[in-house]
């Protein structure tokens, strides 16, 4: 069974690396480069997980997470913030916005997928 990840990330290099790692674990990746497109794609996709950058053009990740949580079909889909925001309170802010998890950038390619899949298991149990 193929799993689908929606990747909302404006940086092309970050999209490439995350896509490479996700596809290596058998995911189909659907990507968006800004917050508004990310909401539209997530709404139209039967995603198993949504990976969300916080600093995005057109609509920031906090607002994207809030909008995604208002879509009934996505209410149980894990949203994981993947962000360089690492100041005191940043983790709490993304969780308050509706994210289920938080991964700091730069990502560690050796642990990235295990972190994502741990959130998926928690989100579906």
URPE-V202379 format. One record per residue. SS is DSSP state (H for helix, E for strand, C for the rest). PHI is phi in degrees with one decimal (999 if undefined). OMEGA is omega in whole degrees, 0 to 359 (NA if undefined). Layout:
# URPE-V202379
((SS/PHI/OMEGA) (SS/PHI/OMEGA))
This chain:
# URPE-V202379
((C/999/180) (C/-80.1/176) (E/-101.6/183) (E/-118.7/175) (E/-117.1/170) (E/-95.8/182) (E/-113.5/180) (E/-108.4/189) (C/-152.2/182) (C/-87.3/182) (C/-85.1/185) (H/-61.0/180) (H/-66.4/177) (H/-65.0/177) (H/-61.9/181) (H/-61.2/183) (H/-64.1/181) (H/-62.6/179) (H/-61.9/179) (H/-57.2/181) (H/-67.8/179) (H/-64.2/180) (H/-63.1/177) (H/-63.2/177) (C/-101.5/174) (C/92.3/179) (E/-82.6/164) (E/-91.1/183) (E/-112.1/173) (E/-117.3/188) (E/-113.9/174) (E/-134.8/183) (C/-100.6/176) (C/-150.0/186) (H/-64.6/182) (H/-66.6/177) (H/-62.3/179) (H/-61.1/177) (H/-62.6/181) (H/-61.0/181) (H/-66.8/180) (H/-61.7/180) (H/-66.1/183) (H/-89.7/186) (C/-113.9/175) (C/-87.6/188) (C/-82.3/171) (C/-92.2/179) (E/-158.1/175) (E/-121.4/176) (E/-103.9/193) (E/-128.9/169) (C/-72.0/181) (C/-96.6/180) (C/-92.6/185) (C/-123.1/171) (C/-73.8/175) (C/72.8/179) (C/-162.5/185) (C/-71.0/185) (H/-62.0/177) (H/-61.3/180) (H/-68.7/176) (H/-63.3/180) (H/-59.3/179) (H/-61.0/180) (H/-65.9/179) (H/-62.8/181) (H/-69.9/177) (C/-85.1/180) (C/-94.1/186) (H/-54.1/182) (H/-70.1/182) (H/-109.5/187) (C/-64.6/180) (C/-107.4/180) (C/-81.0/178) (E/-63.6/174) (E/-111.9/181) (E/-116.2/175) (E/-73.7/175) (E/-121.6/195) (E/-146.5/174) (C/-88.0/177) (C/-68.8/185) (C/-134.9/179) (C/-84.8/177) (C/-56.2/179) (C/94.4/181) (H/-65.6/179) (H/-60.1/181) (H/-62.6/180) (H/-63.9/180) (H/-71.8/177) (H/-67.9/177) (H/-63.8/180) (C/-76.1/178) (C/122.1/178) (C/-76.0/178) (C/-93.4/183) (E/-154.9/188) (E/-148.9/176) (E/-125.3/181) (E/-80.9/170) (C/-91.3/358) (C/-70.2/181) (C/-72.0/175) (C/-97.5/182) (C/-57.4/181) (C/-76.5/183) (C/-117.8/187) (H/-53.3/184) (H/-67.9/177) (H/-63.6/177) (H/-64.0/180) (H/-63.5/183) (H/-66.4/175) (H/-64.5/178) (H/-69.5/179) (H/-65.7/179) (H/-61.5/178) (H/-64.1/183) (H/-71.7/182) (H/-104.1/182) (C/-91.9/NA))
